[in-house]
Amino acid sequence: MTFEELKNLDGQYVLQTYGRNPIAIDHGTNATLYDLDGREYIDFAAGIGVLSIGTAHPAWQKAVADQAAKLGHISNLYYSEPYVRLAEKLCTRSGMAAAFFGNSGAEGNEGLIKALSSP
């Protein structure tokens, strides 16, 4: 697919709520991204406001594939070892007492308000 074809499909099917850079990223390796024509870019944006861990690292690929083969996503209404192990690592490394997992900034703010207002 060419850049123009991709841009036209985007214009037709994606709600245009913000401007985009005139670059179509095709794939990446670590912090290097490649457009449809093979030009290289260093990824300084990485999802804007999220952790930048790079792209397509073999250890990350294996970890994701292993977890996807076992369990994709479940509600936080159930217990599951992966999130407990992650919380343990976060607390051990940061010195914090507990971790809160949310899926948005709004949910994060809600959790903070509840934590600050509880006795």
VOGU-3710 file (C-alpha; in Angstrom, 3 decimals, decimal comma):
1> mtfeelknld> 0,000/0,000/0,000  1,317/3,456/-0,829  1,334/6,403/1,540  -1,404/8,145/-0,451  -3,623/5,043/-0,384  -3,141/4,698/3,361  -3,798/8,409/3,933  -6,980/8,274/1,827  -8,311/5,240/3,722  -7,511/6,978/6,990
11> gqyvlqtygr> -9,424/10,042/5,841  -12,405/7,925/4,841  -12,644/5,564/7,830  -10,897/7,182/10,820  -12,437/10,058/12,761  -10,133/13,022/12,119  -9,705/14,265/15,679  -6,051/15,348/15,413  -3,392/16,095/12,809  -0,862/13,498/11,775
21> npiaidhgtn> 2,676/13,784/10,501  2,977/12,885/6,815  4,773/9,622/7,604  3,401/6,075/7,352  5,274/3,749/9,702  5,527/0,201/8,405  7,718/-1,588/10,951  10,389/-1,066/13,570  13,338/-2,519/15,421  14,189/-1,276/18,905
31> atlydldgre> 13,950/2,556/18,780  14,204/2,715/14,973  11,048/2,960/12,883  10,809/2,535/9,108  8,283/4,101/6,762  6,730/2,490/3,684  9,710/3,617/1,570  12,296/2,217/4,005  13,399/5,585/5,473  14,589/5,376/9,088
41> yidfaagigv> 13,289/7,421/12,030  14,248/7,410/15,691  11,079/6,898/17,737  10,914/9,797/20,181  7,100/9,721/20,479  6,371/6,041/21,263  2,642/6,325/21,741  2,878/9,779/23,368  2,795/9,633/27,129  3,499/5,925/27,457
51> lsigtahpaw> 6,605/3,955/28,206  8,951/3,663/25,249  10,385/0,159/25,229  11,249/0,014/21,551  9,864/-2,206/18,831  10,233/-5,868/17,946  12,908/-6,818/20,496  13,212/-10,640/20,437  12,791/-11,037/24,219  9,674/-8,831/24,176
61> qkavadqaak> 8,260/-10,753/21,203  8,757/-14,054/23,007  7,214/-12,783/26,244  4,157/-11,437/24,395  3,759/-14,609/22,321  4,094/-16,834/25,388  1,510/-14,823/27,317  -0,887/-14,573/24,338  -0,760/-18,349/23,963  -1,746/-18,721/27,611
71> lghisnlyys> -4,101/-15,833/28,425  -4,809/-12,574/26,598  -6,836/-10,266/28,804  -9,203/-10,814/31,676  -11,096/-8,452/33,932  -9,474/-7,191/37,089  -12,373/-8,874/38,884  -10,263/-12,058/38,838  -6,843/-12,927/40,197  -4,057/-13,614/37,710
81> epyvrlaekl> -0,351/-14,232/38,275  1,080/-11,816/35,629  -0,344/-8,651/37,180  0,589/-9,749/40,711  4,184/-10,449/39,628  4,348/-7,052/37,887  3,017/-5,290/40,997  5,629/-7,097/43,084  8,437/-5,916/40,774  7,142/-2,344/40,688
91> ctrsgmaaaf> 6,854/-2,153/44,480  10,200/-3,815/45,126  12,037/-1,511/42,721  10,246/1,729/43,606  9,881/1,284/47,356  6,146/1,905/47,098  3,697/-0,191/49,119  1,215/-1,071/46,370  0,532/-0,653/42,654  -2,630/0,524/40,900
101> fgnsgaegne> -3,326/-0,673/37,365  -5,635/1,418/35,213  -6,294/1,641/31,501  -6,638/5,394/31,126  -5,701/8,696/32,651  -9,287/9,138/33,827  -9,163/5,823/35,642  -5,797/6,768/37,124  -7,212/10,054/38,417  -10,236/8,230/39,846
111> glikalssp> -7,932/5,801/41,655  -5,875/8,676/43,066  -8,982/10,493/44,327  -10,244/7,309/45,984  -6,850/6,605/47,551  -6,546/10,140/48,934  -10,086/10,196/50,292  -10,063/6,788/51,992  -9,264/6,649/55,722
//
